[in-house]
Amino acid sequence: MYTRWRKYGRSFDLGRMTLRDLVVAYSSHPAVHLYVLGAVVAGVVAARDSASAWRPLCAVVATVAAYPLAWYAIHRFVLHSRFLYRSKLTAALWKRIHFDHHQDPYRMDVLFGSPVTTLPTLLAILVPLGWVVGAGPGGAAAATCTGLLITCAYEFCHCIQHLNFKPRHRLLQRMKELHLAHHFHDEVGNYGISSFIMDRLFGTYYASARLRRRSPHVFNLGYDVSEAVRFPWVARLSGGPPRDRPPPRGEHG
């Protein structure tokens, strides 16, 4: 059985998956369809609006270089920050984009980032970057196309890391080990998905769980019972107090 996606609720089987099962599950998700469609449209615009191939190519190179840094900064300083849950206006947003994912890393309905937040964030970064580097709308479109395709690749790697699939390639195995350490041992580190260069550069990389003491906030990101008393909005939306550990695999009620 492969993972089945539903718009409302959850319907999935966490049994061992083959590569084909993984690809089917990944490619059936609406977010992937939206990103691919956006990439195609942006690619067409880039091809039509660019008098020279060098300008959009520069935008592509800049996007590839900037994407790991942008993801690292967003993941570390926004998704793992505490200011979002401390405001009633942003509590629901933080709950959806990251808290639920850490509360239960097996939940497939929150594995993919929500396009409602992902797309505006991508466009806010890629359009100005591509416009400046690529000298106009063609460069902006080229950067957007590249960023959306990279996002698809990131989401595929994220599926490998959270679905019950054992990759054969050593690099993919290592990426999975490092990411799962972020989810099950210490969330303050290993922020990367497919690249941990920024973690190494900024001192947040750890090669093994044995090198660090286990974090008490790895599943609740610091939003524990005491914080829920002071800032109750996420707990109310969750229907109860935050977990300090994930449910057993397969229990997602």
Phi and psi in degrees as a GROMACS rama.xvg file:
@    title "Ramachandran Plot"
@    xaxis  label "Phi"
@    yaxis  label "Psi"
@TYPE xy
-105.222  165.81  TYR-2
-64.869  133.813  THR-3
-111.038  134.215  ARG-4
-101.927  138.485  TRP-5
-129.367  148.965  ARG-6
-66.8706  -40.6181  LYS-7
-119.293  136.082  TYR-8
74.8845  -167.433  GLY-9
-131.487  138.947  ARG-10
-146.699  102.539  SER-11
-157.424  161.014  PHE-12
-120.94  122.612  ASP-13
-92.5825  22.2071  LEU-14
-68.6176  166.015  GLY-15
-56.2104  134.298  ARG-16
-109.961  145.538  MET-17
-88.7572  171.738  THR-18
-61.109  -39.6457  LEU-19
-62.8824  -43.2964  ARG-20
-58.5211  -42.6774  ASP-21
-63.1946  -45.8169  LEU-22
-63.7403  -42.6911  VAL-23
-62.6881  -44.8053  VAL-24
-62.6337  -45.6607  ALA-25
-64.1261  -49.0277  TYR-26
-72.8449  -11.2421  SER-27
-90.2011  -4.61467  SER-28
-79.2149  133.638  HIS-29
-58.8151  -32.3718  PRO-30
-62.5287  -38.7173  ALA-31
-64.3432  -42.5406  VAL-32
-58.9577  -42.8269  HIS-33
-66.2013  -42.9204  LEU-34
-65.8183  -41.1389  TYR-35
-66.117  -43.2935  VAL-36
-60.5226  -44.9056  LEU-37
-62.0646  -38.6506  GLY-38
-65.5717  -40.2923  ALA-39
-63.7794  -47.3154  VAL-40
-61.0548  -46.6429  VAL-41
-63.9975  -37.8179  ALA-42
-63.5416  -40.1117  GLY-43
-65.0909  -43.9308  VAL-44
-62.0414  -42.5659  VAL-45
-62.084  -41.6592  ALA-46
-66.6485  -36.2382  ALA-47
-80.5722  -31.4279  ARG-48
-93.571  -2.31709  ASP-49
-105.051  117.137  SER-50
-74.9072  -26.9997  ALA-51
-127.091  145.518  SER-52
-75.9588  -18.3948  ALA-53
-69.4913  -38.2311  TRP-54
-65.8957  -51.2697  ARG-55
-64.5102  -31.1403  PRO-56
-64.5305  -39.2242  LEU-57
-62.7067  -39.1193  CYS-58
-65.6863  -37.6281  ALA-59
-63.8563  -47.3114  VAL-60
-61.9757  -43.0061  VAL-61
-62.9794  -38.1931  ALA-62
-66.7334  -45.3434  THR-63
-59.9778  -38.9591  VAL-64
-72.9743  -37.3352  ALA-65
-84.4986  -23.6592  ALA-66
-59.0305  -48.0713  TYR-67
-60.4358  -37.8416  PRO-68
-68.0874  -43.0927  LEU-69
-63.0646  -44.838  ALA-70
-62.1842  -43.8013  TRP-71
-59.8112  -47.1313  TYR-72
-63.2038  -42.8519  ALA-73
-66.636  -45.6627  ILE-74
-63.5086  -46.0499  HIS-75
-76.129  -47.3232  ARG-76
-98.1376  -11.3989  PHE-77
-114.601  -58.998  VAL-78
-65.3238  -31.9096  LEU-79
-101.109  11.3625  HIS-80
-81.4841  170.578  SER-81
-110.765  -7.90877  ARG-82
-70.1635  -26.2533  PHE-83
-68.9299  -41.2346  LEU-84
-79.045  -11.8275  TYR-85
-85.5679  -1.44316  ARG-86
-117.811  134.429  SER-87
-62.042  -28.413  LYS-88
-72.7241  -27.9401  LEU-89
-117.124  0.745071  THR-90
-60.9891  -45.6398  ALA-91
-64.5362  -36.7173  ALA-92
-62.1828  -49.1364  LEU-93
-63.5962  -39.1504  TRP-94
-58.1091  -45.9946  LYS-95
-73.2452  -42.7378  ARG-96
-79.6816  -19.976  ILE-97
-152.95  -36.2998  HIS-98
-59.7692  -48.3131  PHE-99
-60.7967  -35.2611  ASP-100
-66.6965  -38.2535  HIS-101
-79.9325  -31.7673  HIS-102
-61.1186  -37.785  GLN-103
-144.409  90.0921  ASP-104
-62.8136  -9.93875  PRO-105
-88.0372  -11.0717  TYR-106
-69.6007  115.701  ARG-107
-79.5748  -21.1382  MET-108
-76.3784  -10.4991  ASP-109
-122.259  14.9733  VAL-110
-66.5898  -44.5867  LEU-111
-83.4507  143.033  PHE-112
-64.3415  146.385  GLY-113
-72.3265  125.897  SER-114
-58.1066  -24.7724  PRO-115
-60.9054  -34.2295  VAL-116
-101.659  -32.9864  THR-117
-67.8097  -47.829  THR-118
-63.1895  -48.2092  LEU-119
-59.4313  -37.1152  PRO-120
-65.561  -45.3814  THR-121
-60.4874  -47.0465  LEU-122
-65.1423  -37.4968  LEU-123
-63.5748  -27.4364  ALA-124
-92.8379  -45.8848  ILE-125
-75.2815  -40.0297  LEU-126
-62.5798  -51.07  VAL-127
-62.6689  -41.1507  PRO-128
-60.6955  -49.9944  LEU-129
-66.5131  -35.6398  GLY-130
-63.8353  -44.4271  TRP-131
-71.7407  -50.5339  VAL-132
-71.6152  -39.1616  VAL-133
-94.3487  6.11826  GLY-134
57.9431  53.1837  ALA-135
131.321  -169.412  GLY-136
-63.2877  -31.8786  PRO-137
-63.8095  -41.0914  GLY-138
-66.6469  -39.2711  GLY-139
-62.7617  -41.4238  ALA-140
-67.3263  -39.4353  ALA-141
-63.992  -41.6318  ALA-142
-64.9096  -41.2344  ALA-143
-63.6639  -44.9083  THR-144
-58.39  -47.6177  CYS-145
-63.595  -44.9399  THR-146
-62.0854  -38.882  GLY-147
-68.4437  -38.6004  LEU-148
-67.0088  -39.6214  LEU-149
-63.6474  -39.355  ILE-150
-60.1604  -40.4346  THR-151
-60.7862  -42.4753  CYS-152
-65.1576  -41.3078  ALA-153
-60.7962  -44.7515  TYR-154
-65.5256  -34.5418  GLU-155
-65.8842  -44.168  PHE-156
-61.6897  -38.0455  CYS-157
-64.5537  -37.6518  HIS-158
-62.7826  -44.4176  CYS-159
-56.993  -39.0953  ILE-160
-75.5899  -25.611  GLN-161
-111.729  -24.0899  HIS-162
-80.4194  161.58  LEU-163
-81.1529  67.336  ASN-164
-131.107  130.937  PHE-165
-104.519  107.45  LYS-166
-69.6462  148.196  PRO-167
-86.7987  -30.1665  ARG-168
-72.7694  133.061  HIS-169
-60.8785  -38.3146  ARG-170
-62.9973  -43.7046  LEU-171
-66.2636  -36.9966  LEU-172
-61.2522  -43.7635  GLN-173
-66.2406  -41.6119  ARG-174
-59.3221  -40.9932  MET-175
-66.1281  -43.6399  LYS-176
-58.002  -46.0801  GLU-177
-67.8415  -40.1231  LEU-178
-70.1343  -38.9997  HIS-179
-69.6812  -27.1784  LEU-180
-64.3186  -36.8837  ALA-181
-61.2939  -34.8332  HIS-182
-87.9518  -28.6195  HIS-183
-118.348  -5.09736  PHE-184
-126.56  -58.6278  HIS-185
-148.022  112.855  ASP-186
-74.8037  -16.2262  GLU-187
-87.7916  68.4706  VAL-188
156.326  166.182  GLY-189
51.5656  55.1275  ASN-190
-77.7903  -12.946  TYR-191
-71.6676  166.017  GLY-192
-111.649  -61.9711  ILE-193
-110.216  -9.26421  SER-194
-139.952  135.449  SER-195
-117.469  22.9989  PHE-196
-63.0045  -43.7564  ILE-197
-67.5488  -34.0839  MET-198
-62.2194  -41.8941  ASP-199
-65.5346  -41.5324  ARG-200
-66.2403  -37.9454  LEU-201
-103.843  11.9183  PHE-202
76.3166  22.5795  GLY-203
-109.39  6.89268  THR-204
-83.7967  136.896  TYR-205
-138.128  133.718  TYR-206
-80.4064  -22.0765  ALA-207
-151.107  146.888  SER-208
-62.4693  -24.4773  ALA-209
-66.8962  -17.8838  ARG-210
-83.4371  -9.2854  LEU-211
-136.196  151.577  ARG-212
-73.2413  143.59  ARG-213
-66.4102  133.333  ARG-214
-77.3919  137.384  SER-215
-74.8253  -9.64826  PRO-216
-111.522  16.4792  HIS-217
-63.5685  -27.6129  VAL-218
-101.907  -19.0315  PHE-219
-115.245  -1.41918  ASN-220
55.6806  30.8626  LEU-221
91.5805  -10.4994  GLY-222
-87.8243  78.9256  TYR-223
-95.2421  -169.365  ASP-224
-62.5589  -40.9926  VAL-225
-64.7816  -39.481  SER-226
-68.2639  -35.6354  GLU-227
-65.0676  -29.873  ALA-228
-67.4316  -41.669  VAL-229
-77.0206  -37.1664  ARG-230
-129.11  84.1229  PHE-231
-82.9704  -2.80171  PRO-232
-65.6472  -42.3926  TRP-233
-66.8866  -41.0177  VAL-234
-62.735  -39.6305  ALA-235
-64.006  -42.9336  ARG-236
-67.9717  -27.9637  LEU-237
-83.3762  -12.9442  SER-238
77.5226  19.0264  GLY-239
167.913  178.093  GLY-240
-67.8973  157.408  PRO-241
-67.041  148.029  PRO-242
-76.9634  148.39  ARG-243
-104.197  4.81814  ASP-244
-158.339  155.822  ARG-245
-76.9968  156.85  PRO-246
-70.352  159.293  PRO-247
-57.7764  149.222  PRO-248
-55.2518  127.696  ARG-249
101.899  -14.3107  GLY-250
-102.2  103.615  GLU-251
-131.387  26.28  HIS-252
